[in-house]
Amino acid sequence: MADPINFNDPCAAADQLRTIYYQLLSGQSVVSVSFGDRTVAYSQVSMETLSQEIARFDAECQAKETGRPTRYAMRLGSFARKR
């Protein structure tokens, strides 16, 4: 049985979802996930949706660790070349 996903910790959730993603890519068609005392088995998953969730949790993890959001507004001249 798989470890329960801790959605309160975005870093742990991203790691666990990434493990599931790679298990599915390697051909394992059924993945079991526990949510507390409830277990759910997935047989077909939208890989695009799963990768979007991983990216979302990665962004939340980075924001948690750095204390700032992952995206910033571009400043004027930020891509200007030095002469």
C-alpha positions in Angstrom: 0.0 0.0 0.0 1.3 3.5 -0.9 2.0 6.1 1.8 -0.8 8.6 2.3 -0.3 11.9 0.5 0.2 14.8 2.8 -1.5 17.7 1.1 -0.6 20.0 4.0 3.0 19.8 3.0 3.4 20.9 -0.6 7.0 19.6 -0.9 6.0 16.1 0.3 2.9 16.1 -1.9 4.9 17.0 -5.0 7.4 14.2 -4.3 4.7 11.6 -3.8 2.8 12.7 -6.9 6.0 12.7 -8.9 6.6 9.1 -7.8 3.1 8.1 -9.0 3.7 9.9 -12.3 6.9 7.9 -12.9 5.2 4.7 -11.9 2.5 5.3 -14.5 5.1 6.2 -17.1 6.9 3.0 -16.5 3.8 1.0 -17.3 2.3 0.3 -13.9 -1.4 0.7 -14.8 -2.8 0.7 -11.3 -1.6 2.9 -8.5 -3.1 2.9 -5.0 -3.2 6.1 -2.9 -4.2 6.4 0.7 -6.0 9.4 2.2 -6.0 8.7 5.9 -8.0 5.5 6.4 -9.4 5.6 2.8 -7.5 4.0 -0.1 -8.2 4.8 -3.7 -6.9 2.9 -6.8 -6.4 4.7 -10.1 -6.2 2.8 -13.3 -6.4 5.7 -15.9 -5.0 9.1 -15.1 -4.7 12.2 -17.2 -0.9 12.6 -17.3 -1.3 16.2 -18.2 -3.4 16.9 -15.2 -1.1 15.0 -12.9 1.9 16.9 -14.2 0.0 20.2 -13.7 -0.7 19.3 -10.1 3.0 18.4 -9.6 4.0 21.8 -11.0 1.4 23.5 -8.7 2.8 21.7 -5.6 6.4 22.5 -6.7 5.5 26.2 -6.9 3.8 26.1 -3.5 6.9 24.3 -2.1 9.3 26.9 -3.5 7.1 29.7 -2.2 7.1 28.0 1.3 10.9 27.6 1.3 11.9 31.0 -0.1 9.1 33.0 1.4 8.3 34.6 -2.0 6.1 33.6 -5.0 7.6 31.7 -7.9 6.6 34.2 -10.6 7.6 37.8 -10.8 6.7 40.7 -13.0 9.4 41.5 -15.6 11.1 44.8 -14.9 11.9 47.2 -17.7 15.4 46.6 -18.9 15.7 43.2 -17.3 16.8 41.6 -20.5 18.9 44.6 -21.7 22.4 43.6 -22.8 25.4 45.2 -21.2 27.8 46.9 -23.6 
